[in-house]
Amino acid sequence: MGRKAQPMLYPLHVHKDEHSAYGGRFPDFPGCFTATDELQDLARAAQEAVKAHCFGDSSPLPSPTTPEDWLEHEDYKEGFWMMVDIDLSK
């Protein structure tokens, strides 16, 4: 049997204003963001967003950072973090 690929867990910063969708963006993929009305849909939408963001780019994925790497960054003061498994082979 083949070996199962190790998960590539990337931090997704999630923010929600009153009367808005949940918005998520990846610090490891500058310019990559997603939004959903329901929190439980955010991980799936985030996977799709990274896939679209990387479409046509043959370079390897960046090494994942952690939420702690971004704690002092001004863009990530509000909201919360999710760790999302990104697998572009899907």
N, C-alpha and C positions, 0 to 999 in steps of 0.2 A: 504494500500500500504506500501511496505517496504521503509525504509529510504535509501537515496542515501549515499554512503560512501563519507566521506570527502576526498578531494584530498590530496595526499601525494606528495608535491612538493619538489623535491631534486635539488640541484644545480649541473649543468653539466658544466664543464669548456671546452670551445671550442677553438681549435687552428687550424690555417690553414697556412701552408707555401705555398709560390708560387709554382704552378704546383703540388699541392698535394690535397688529400681529406680533408674534414673537420674531424678532430679528436676530440672526446669528452671523458672525463673521469670524474667519480664521486668520489669526495673526501670521501663521506660517504660510499662508497663501494670500499675499497682499492683493486686495481688490476682489476677493472671493467672498460673497455673502449670500444669504438665503433668508427667507421668511415664510412662516406658516401661521395659520390661525390657531392650531392646536399644538401644544408643546410636544405631545407624543409623536407628532409627524416630523419634528425638527431634525432628528438624526438621519432619517431617510432623505429628506430634502437637502441636508448638508452633503451627503454622499453624492447626490446628483449635481449639486452646485460645484463641487470639486471636480467631478468628471467633466462637466462643461467647461470649467475654468482651464483645465489641463488639456482639453481636446486639441490634438495635433501637435502637442509638445512631447517630444520623445525623451526629454531629460528626466532623470530619476526624481522621485518625490523628495522634498526636503526632509531632513531628519525632524521628527516631532519635537516641539518644545513642551514646556509644562505651563500651567496657569501661573505658577510662582515666578516664571521668567517675565511675566507681563504685569505683575502687581503694581509696579510704580509707573507704568505707562499711562499717560493722560487719557487715551482713548478707551481704556478698559476699567475706569473707576466705578461706574454704575453697572448693575446687572449681575450675572452669575456665569459660571463656567460649566460646560459639559465636555466630556471626553468622547470623541466620535471616532469609530474605527473606519479608516479610509482604505478601501481596496479597489484600485482602478482595474483589476482583472475581472470584476463583476460585470 
